[in-house]
Amino acid sequence: MKPSRHIRTGRMILSLLGLLCCQVDSRAQTGFSNGGAETGDTSSWHVTNVAAVENQDQSTGTVFPHEGDWFFTLAPRAASSSGMWQTNALDPNVTYLLLSGVVQTENLAGDDYGEAVLSVLDAAGHVMAATTNSPLTTSSFTWRTFELGIAVPDDASQWRIDLKGTLVFGSYVNVFYDDIHLEGMRHHPLLITNTWNTSSGHNALAWTSAGNGFHYTVEATDSLTKSEFTPASPTNQWPITNTSWTNAAPQPPVGVFRINGSR
């Protein structure tokens, strides 16, 4: 069982338009390695038709690394599909994983495309949750940033990253990856997504979910010069499981609010 997770992130100044600022969550080691092929090989990865290269000649020109001296090509030889994956144990305090990187594809008649998948698994290797962003395509010789995030369920023990390529045109899977990073967050990032005043003059907030089982308390102060936040009145309404809240009483036009989530 993982320890209680306390989240103090989204902060909002309510004015006519509203202003959002967020506090940074602490990071944790994930055990991920060789995300930019800078070892000069595919070490740390399980690969099918993938190589680390310094450049690759294509029919439309030459592909070069996004950063550093190396990148991963999924087109070292003719194939209909290519892929690479990496897995490692989860820090038991990690509540959120963020995968990022860059991808490039060759823009010809019918683009070959990439796919990134971020999964969390239980001790037996069964997928508990997964997220993907397919298809990944770009203009020729243009690196595109991608990002995936996932909340870590209780009792998850491993993460897994899959980077794939699928052939659409020709004989080579012209998909390339570089600068892959995996961050583990000890707190799930909460973001206040909306703020508004109701027709009767009440402040209202909405925020992102931290996952199943979380409860939230809206805390408030009336001045940026004060460091003390207290639960919004009436205090007996907290915590709640909803990810939105409307103040029961009209408030001054400016207030500072933050969300405290825990389970």
C-alpha positions as CSV (number, residue, x, y, z in Angstrom):
1,M,0.0,0.0,0.0
2,K,1.4,3.4,-0.9
3,P,1.6,6.2,1.6
4,S,-1.0,9.0,1.7
5,R,-0.4,11.5,-1.1
6,H,-0.8,15.2,-0.3
7,I,-1.0,17.6,-3.2
8,R,-0.8,21.3,-3.0
9,T,-0.5,22.7,-6.5
10,G,-3.1,24.7,-8.3
11,R,-3.2,28.3,-7.2
12,M,-5.5,30.9,-8.7
13,I,-6.0,34.7,-8.3
14,L,-9.7,35.3,-9.1
15,S,-10.2,38.6,-10.9
16,L,-12.3,39.6,-13.8
17,L,-10.3,37.3,-16.1
18,G,-8.6,35.0,-13.6
19,L,-4.9,34.2,-13.3
20,L,-3.3,30.7,-12.8
21,C,0.0,29.8,-11.3
22,C,1.2,26.4,-10.3
23,Q,3.7,25.1,-7.8
24,V,6.3,22.6,-9.0
25,D,6.0,19.0,-7.9
26,S,9.0,17.1,-6.6
27,R,10.7,14.6,-9.0
28,A,11.8,11.0,-8.3
29,Q,14.3,8.7,-10.1
30,T,12.7,6.3,-12.5
31,G,15.6,4.1,-13.6
32,F,15.1,5.1,-17.2
33,S,18.3,5.4,-19.3
34,N,19.7,6.0,-22.8
35,G,16.9,8.1,-24.0
36,G,19.0,9.9,-26.6
37,A,21.1,7.0,-28.0
38,E,24.2,8.8,-26.7
39,T,25.7,5.5,-25.7
40,G,26.1,4.9,-29.5
41,D,23.9,1.8,-29.3
42,T,20.5,0.6,-28.1
43,S,21.6,-0.5,-24.7
44,S,18.8,-0.4,-22.0
45,W,16.2,-1.1,-24.8
46,H,14.6,-4.2,-26.2
47,V,14.5,-3.6,-29.9
48,T,13.1,-5.0,-33.2
49,N,14.6,-3.4,-36.3
50,V,16.1,-0.4,-34.5
51,A,19.6,1.1,-34.4
52,A,21.5,4.0,-33.0
53,V,22.9,6.2,-35.8
54,E,24.7,9.5,-36.2
55,N,22.8,10.3,-39.4
56,Q,20.7,8.5,-42.0
57,D,20.4,9.2,-45.7
58,Q,16.9,9.2,-47.0
59,S,15.5,9.6,-50.5
60,T,14.6,13.2,-49.6
61,G,17.8,14.1,-47.8
62,T,19.6,13.3,-44.5
63,V,18.3,13.0,-41.0
64,F,20.5,14.4,-38.2
65,P,20.1,14.2,-34.4
66,H,17.8,16.6,-32.6
67,E,20.5,17.0,-29.9
68,G,23.8,15.3,-29.2
69,D,25.5,13.0,-31.7
70,W,23.1,10.0,-32.0
71,F,19.5,9.2,-32.4
72,F,17.3,6.1,-32.9
73,T,16.3,5.0,-36.4
74,L,13.5,2.5,-37.0
75,A,14.7,2.1,-40.6
76,P,18.1,0.3,-40.5
77,R,16.7,-2.3,-42.9
78,A,13.5,-3.0,-44.8
79,A,10.6,-4.1,-42.5
80,S,6.9,-3.6,-42.2
81,S,7.1,-2.5,-38.5
82,S,9.8,-1.6,-36.0
83,G,9.8,-0.9,-32.3
84,M,11.7,-0.5,-29.0
85,W,10.7,-0.8,-25.4
86,Q,12.1,-0.3,-21.9
87,T,10.8,-1.2,-18.4
88,N,11.9,-0.8,-14.8
89,A,10.6,-0.9,-11.3
90,L,8.5,2.0,-9.9
91,D,9.5,4.1,-6.9
92,P,6.7,3.4,-4.4
93,N,6.3,7.1,-3.8
94,V,5.7,8.0,-7.5
95,T,2.1,9.0,-8.2
96,Y,2.5,10.4,-11.7
97,L,4.8,9.6,-14.7
98,L,5.6,12.0,-17.6
99,L,7.1,10.8,-20.8
100,S,8.5,13.2,-23.4
101,G,10.7,13.2,-26.4
102,V,11.0,14.1,-30.1
103,V,10.0,12.1,-33.2
104,Q,10.6,12.6,-36.9
105,T,8.9,10.9,-39.9
106,E,9.5,11.2,-43.7
107,N,6.7,13.1,-45.4
108,L,6.0,11.1,-48.6
109,A,2.9,9.8,-50.2
110,G,1.3,8.1,-47.2
111,D,3.3,8.8,-44.1
112,D,4.9,6.1,-42.1
113,Y,3.9,6.9,-38.5
114,G,5.2,6.5,-35.0
115,E,3.5,5.7,-31.7
116,A,4.5,6.3,-28.1
117,V,2.9,4.2,-25.3
118,L,3.4,4.7,-21.6
119,S,2.1,1.9,-19.4
120,V,2.1,1.0,-15.7
121,L,2.1,-2.7,-14.7
122,D,1.5,-4.8,-11.6
123,A,4.0,-7.2,-10.2
124,A,2.8,-10.0,-12.5
125,G,3.4,-7.8,-15.6
126,H,-0.2,-7.1,-16.3
127,V,-1.1,-3.6,-17.7
128,M,-3.0,-1.6,-15.1
129,A,-3.2,1.7,-17.1
130,A,-1.8,2.9,-20.4
131,T,-1.8,6.0,-22.6
132,T,-0.7,6.6,-26.2
133,N,-0.6,9.3,-28.8
134,S,-0.8,7.7,-32.3
135,P,-0.2,8.5,-35.1
136,L,2.9,10.6,-34.7
137,T,3.9,12.2,-38.0
138,T,6.0,15.2,-39.1
139,S,7.2,17.1,-42.1
140,S,10.4,15.7,-43.5
141,F,13.5,16.7,-41.4
142,T,11.4,18.3,-38.7
143,W,11.6,17.0,-35.1
144,R,8.2,17.1,-33.3
145,T,7.9,17.1,-29.5
146,F,5.5,14.7,-27.9
147,E,4.4,14.2,-24.3
148,L,2.4,11.6,-22.4
149,G,1.4,11.6,-18.7
150,I,-0.3,8.9,-16.6
151,A,-1.5,8.6,-13.0
152,V,0.1,5.6,-11.2
153,P,-2.5,3.3,-9.7
154,D,-2.1,1.8,-6.2
155,D,-0.1,-1.5,-6.3
156,A,1.6,-0.7,-9.6
157,S,5.2,-1.9,-9.5
158,Q,6.6,-1.3,-13.0
159,W,6.5,1.2,-15.8
160,R,7.0,0.5,-19.5
161,I,7.7,2.7,-22.5
162,D,7.0,1.5,-26.1
163,L,8.2,3.5,-29.1
164,K,6.8,2.1,-32.4
165,G,6.9,2.6,-36.1
166,T,4.5,1.4,-38.8
167,L,5.2,1.2,-42.5
168,V,2.7,2.9,-44.8
169,F,4.8,3.7,-47.9
170,G,7.9,2.0,-49.4
171,S,10.0,-0.7,-47.7
172,Y,11.5,1.1,-44.7
173,V,9.8,2.3,-41.5
174,N,11.0,6.0,-41.7
175,V,10.4,6.9,-38.1
176,F,13.1,8.3,-35.8
177,Y,13.2,9.1,-32.1
178,D,15.6,11.2,-29.9
179,D,15.8,12.9,-26.5
180,I,13.4,10.6,-24.7
181,H,12.9,11.4,-21.0
182,L,10.8,9.8,-18.2
183,E,10.1,11.8,-15.1
184,G,8.5,10.4,-11.9
185,M,6.5,12.8,-9.8
186,R,5.9,12.2,-6.1
187,H,2.7,14.2,-6.4
188,H,0.1,14.2,-9.2
189,P,0.1,17.7,-10.7
190,L,-3.3,19.4,-10.1
191,L,-4.1,22.3,-12.5
192,I,-7.0,24.7,-12.0
193,T,-8.6,24.5,-15.5
194,N,-11.3,27.1,-15.1
195,T,-12.6,29.9,-12.9
196,W,-15.7,32.0,-13.3
197,N,-18.3,34.1,-11.4
198,T,-21.8,32.8,-11.4
199,S,-24.8,35.0,-12.3
200,S,-25.4,35.5,-8.6
201,G,-21.8,36.7,-7.9
202,H,-20.3,33.5,-6.5
203,N,-16.8,32.4,-7.3
204,A,-16.4,28.9,-8.9
205,L,-13.4,26.7,-9.7
206,A,-12.7,23.6,-11.7
207,W,-9.5,21.5,-11.6
208,T,-7.9,18.3,-13.0
209,S,-8.5,15.0,-11.3
210,A,-5.6,13.4,-9.4
211,G,-7.0,9.9,-9.9
212,N,-9.3,7.5,-8.2
213,G,-9.7,7.7,-4.5
214,F,-8.6,11.3,-4.1
215,H,-10.4,14.0,-2.0
216,Y,-10.0,17.7,-2.3
217,T,-10.1,20.8,-0.1
218,V,-10.2,24.3,-1.5
219,E,-8.1,26.6,0.6
220,A,-8.2,30.4,0.4
221,T,-6.6,33.6,1.6
222,D,-7.6,37.2,0.8
223,S,-4.2,38.6,0.0
224,L,-1.0,37.6,-1.9
225,T,1.0,39.0,1.0
226,K,-0.3,36.4,3.4
227,S,1.2,32.9,3.5
228,E,-1.6,31.3,5.6
229,F,-4.3,29.4,3.7
230,T,-7.4,28.1,5.4
231,P,-10.3,25.9,4.1
232,A,-12.9,27.9,2.3
233,S,-16.0,28.5,4.4
234,P,-18.0,26.6,5.5
235,T,-15.3,24.3,6.6
236,N,-17.6,21.3,7.3
237,Q,-18.0,20.8,3.5
238,W,-14.4,19.4,3.1
239,P,-13.1,17.2,1.7
240,I,-15.0,16.6,-1.5
241,T,-14.6,14.1,-4.3
242,N,-15.8,16.5,-7.1
243,T,-13.3,18.4,-9.2
244,S,-15.3,21.6,-9.2
245,W,-16.7,23.9,-6.5
246,T,-18.9,26.9,-6.2
247,N,-18.6,29.2,-3.2
248,A,-21.8,29.2,-1.1
249,A,-21.5,33.0,-0.4
250,P,-20.4,35.9,-2.6
251,Q,-16.7,36.7,-2.3
252,P,-14.7,39.9,-2.9
253,P,-13.6,40.3,-6.5
254,V,-10.1,39.2,-5.7
255,G,-9.0,36.1,-3.7
256,V,-6.2,33.5,-3.8
257,F,-7.2,29.9,-3.9
258,R,-5.3,26.6,-4.0
259,I,-6.4,22.9,-4.1
260,N,-5.2,20.4,-1.5
261,G,-5.7,16.8,-2.6
262,S,-5.1,13.7,-0.6
263,R,-6.0,10.1,-0.1
